[in-house]
Amino acid sequence: MKKLLLSTAVSAAMILSATAANAADYVVDTKGAHAFVNFKIKHLGYSWLHGRFNTFDGKFNYDAKNPNASQIMVNIDTTSLDSNHAERDKHLRGKDFLNVDKYPTATFKSTSIKFESDSGEVTGDFTLHGVTKTITFEIEKIGEGNDPWGGYRVGFEGETSLKLADYGIDYNLGPASTYVDIGLFIEGIRQ
């Protein structure tokens, strides 16, 4: 009986070890400019204003055989907001919107991931403007494989829509501009 219990314990440990070995840690490739945090918001309901955050970093854990056990964390430097217009960027970074002097960082940390094939949802805590809310990104796996430099990469994209007032941003841009769409496009390098 003792041999059977010992054998079962060793087998279980080997299975858990093999499962953990399949999971890998990745760093978001911001140095190679293969990742982006973009946003868009309606301008008066007549057109779209597009922009991005130029400085951010992130990391994630991913196992293609068990993708629902994955985790991701992203840190965004809100002072790096870029809408391709210096005066507008100054206003968006100011107290009417992001108030980057007081809140220089936004963060996202996943709490659950649900994949079905190569698409799914990532839910997590998003902190912006000093407020933390649970949000969900619709995500899609773009692909994975070896790169030409001897590394291994995997890429995803995700989008969600945020109500600005939920984060204490209530500057009146008109009824068509109360939500901002956020896009997260990442390519990770396996560590």
C-alpha positions as CSV (number, residue, x, y, z in Angstrom):
1,M,0.0,0.0,0.0
2,K,2.8,2.4,0.9
3,K,4.5,1.6,-2.4
4,L,1.3,2.3,-4.3
5,L,0.8,5.7,-2.4
6,L,4.4,6.6,-3.1
7,S,4.2,5.7,-6.7
8,T,0.9,7.7,-7.1
9,A,2.5,10.7,-5.4
10,V,5.6,10.6,-7.6
11,S,3.4,10.2,-10.7
12,A,1.3,13.2,-9.7
13,A,4.4,15.3,-9.1
14,M,5.7,14.4,-12.5
15,I,2.5,15.3,-14.2
16,L,2.3,18.6,-12.4
17,S,5.9,19.3,-13.2
18,A,5.4,18.5,-16.9
19,T,2.3,20.7,-17.0
20,A,4.2,23.6,-15.3
21,A,7.0,23.1,-17.8
22,N,4.7,23.7,-20.7
23,A,3.7,27.2,-19.4
24,A,6.1,29.9,-20.4
25,D,6.7,33.5,-19.3
26,Y,6.7,36.2,-21.9
27,V,7.7,39.9,-21.9
28,V,5.8,42.2,-24.2
29,D,8.0,43.4,-27.0
30,T,7.9,47.1,-26.7
31,K,11.6,47.6,-27.5
32,G,11.1,46.2,-31.0
33,A,7.9,48.2,-31.5
34,H,5.8,45.0,-31.9
35,A,3.2,46.1,-29.3
36,F,0.7,48.9,-29.1
37,V,-1.9,50.4,-26.7
38,N,-4.3,52.4,-28.9
39,F,-7.5,54.3,-28.2
40,K,-10.2,56.0,-30.2
41,I,-13.1,58.2,-29.2
42,K,-15.8,59.8,-31.2
43,H,-15.3,63.5,-31.9
44,L,-18.7,65.2,-31.5
45,G,-20.2,62.1,-33.1
46,Y,-18.9,63.2,-36.5
47,S,-15.6,61.3,-36.7
48,W,-13.0,59.3,-34.7
49,L,-10.1,60.7,-32.8
50,H,-7.3,58.1,-32.7
51,G,-4.3,58.0,-30.4
52,R,-1.9,55.7,-28.5
53,F,0.3,55.5,-25.5
54,N,3.9,55.4,-26.6
55,T,5.4,54.0,-23.3
56,F,4.2,50.9,-21.6
57,D,5.4,47.5,-20.6
58,G,4.0,44.1,-19.7
59,K,4.4,40.5,-19.2
60,F,2.3,37.4,-19.4
61,N,2.3,33.7,-18.8
62,Y,0.9,31.4,-21.5
63,D,0.6,27.7,-22.3
64,A,-1.1,26.8,-25.6
65,K,-2.3,23.5,-24.0
66,N,-3.9,25.3,-21.0
67,P,-4.6,28.9,-22.2
68,N,-7.2,29.5,-19.5
69,A,-4.5,29.4,-16.9
70,S,-2.7,32.3,-18.5
71,Q,-2.1,35.7,-16.8
72,I,-1.2,39.1,-18.1
73,M,-0.1,42.4,-16.6
74,V,0.3,45.7,-18.4
75,N,1.6,49.1,-17.1
76,I,0.8,52.2,-19.2
77,D,2.6,55.5,-18.8
78,T,-0.3,57.9,-19.3
79,T,2.1,60.8,-19.8
80,S,3.1,59.2,-23.1
81,L,-0.4,59.8,-24.6
82,D,0.0,60.8,-28.3
83,S,-2.9,61.8,-30.5
84,N,-0.6,63.4,-33.1
85,H,-1.5,67.0,-32.0
86,A,0.6,68.7,-29.3
87,E,-2.0,71.1,-27.9
88,R,-4.7,68.5,-27.8
89,D,-2.3,66.1,-26.0
90,K,-1.5,68.7,-23.4
91,H,-5.3,69.1,-22.8
92,L,-5.9,65.3,-22.6
93,R,-3.0,64.9,-20.1
94,G,-4.3,67.7,-18.0
95,K,-6.9,67.9,-15.2
96,D,-9.9,67.8,-17.5
97,F,-9.0,64.2,-18.6
98,L,-6.1,62.0,-17.4
99,N,-4.5,64.4,-14.9
100,V,-1.2,62.7,-15.5
101,D,0.6,64.8,-12.8
102,K,-1.5,63.0,-10.2
103,Y,-2.1,59.7,-12.1
104,P,1.0,59.0,-14.3
105,T,0.2,55.2,-14.6
106,A,-2.6,53.0,-15.7
107,T,-2.5,49.3,-15.1
108,F,-4.3,46.1,-16.1
109,K,-3.9,42.8,-14.3
110,S,-6.0,39.8,-15.4
111,T,-8.1,37.8,-13.0
112,S,-9.5,35.3,-15.5
113,I,-9.0,34.2,-19.1
114,K,-11.5,32.2,-21.1
115,F,-10.3,30.9,-24.5
116,E,-12.3,28.9,-27.0
117,S,-9.9,28.0,-29.8
118,D,-8.0,31.2,-30.6
119,S,-10.4,33.7,-29.3
120,G,-12.0,34.5,-25.9
121,E,-12.1,37.0,-23.1
122,V,-9.6,38.4,-20.6
123,T,-11.2,39.9,-17.5
124,G,-9.2,41.8,-15.0
125,D,-8.7,44.9,-12.8
126,F,-8.0,48.1,-14.8
127,T,-6.8,51.2,-12.9
128,L,-7.1,54.6,-14.6
129,H,-7.3,58.1,-13.1
130,G,-7.0,56.6,-9.6
131,V,-10.1,54.3,-10.1
132,T,-10.0,50.5,-10.4
133,K,-12.8,48.7,-12.2
134,T,-13.2,45.2,-13.5
135,I,-13.2,45.2,-17.3
136,T,-13.2,42.5,-20.0
137,F,-11.2,42.5,-23.3
138,E,-12.4,40.5,-26.3
139,I,-9.2,38.8,-27.4
140,E,-7.8,36.9,-30.3
141,K,-4.6,34.9,-30.6
142,I,-2.8,36.0,-33.8
143,G,-0.2,33.3,-33.9
144,E,3.0,31.9,-32.3
145,G,6.2,30.3,-33.3
146,N,10.0,30.6,-33.7
147,D,11.4,34.0,-34.7
148,P,14.5,34.5,-37.0
149,W,16.7,35.3,-34.0
150,G,16.4,32.0,-32.2
151,G,13.6,33.1,-29.9
152,Y,9.9,32.2,-29.6
153,R,7.0,34.6,-29.8
154,V,3.2,34.7,-29.4
155,G,0.9,37.5,-30.4
156,F,-2.6,38.6,-29.2
157,E,-5.0,41.5,-29.7
158,G,-7.8,42.6,-27.6
159,E,-10.4,45.4,-27.5
160,T,-12.8,46.9,-25.0
161,S,-14.9,50.0,-24.4
162,L,-14.7,52.1,-21.3
163,K,-17.2,54.6,-20.0
164,L,-15.1,57.7,-19.1
165,A,-17.4,58.7,-16.2
166,D,-16.7,55.3,-14.5
167,Y,-13.1,56.6,-14.0
168,G,-14.0,60.0,-12.8
169,I,-13.5,61.7,-16.2
170,D,-16.6,63.7,-16.8
171,Y,-15.5,66.5,-19.1
172,N,-18.4,67.2,-21.5
173,L,-17.5,66.2,-25.1
174,G,-21.1,65.6,-26.0
175,P,-23.3,62.5,-25.8
176,A,-21.5,60.6,-28.6
177,S,-18.2,60.8,-26.7
178,T,-18.8,59.3,-23.3
179,Y,-17.0,56.0,-24.2
180,V,-13.4,55.4,-25.3
181,D,-12.4,52.2,-27.1
182,I,-9.0,50.7,-26.0
183,G,-7.0,48.3,-28.2
184,L,-4.2,46.2,-26.8
185,F,-2.0,44.6,-29.5
186,I,0.9,42.6,-28.1
187,E,3.7,40.3,-29.2
188,G,5.5,38.5,-26.4
189,I,9.0,37.1,-26.4
190,R,9.4,33.9,-24.4
191,Q,11.9,34.2,-21.6
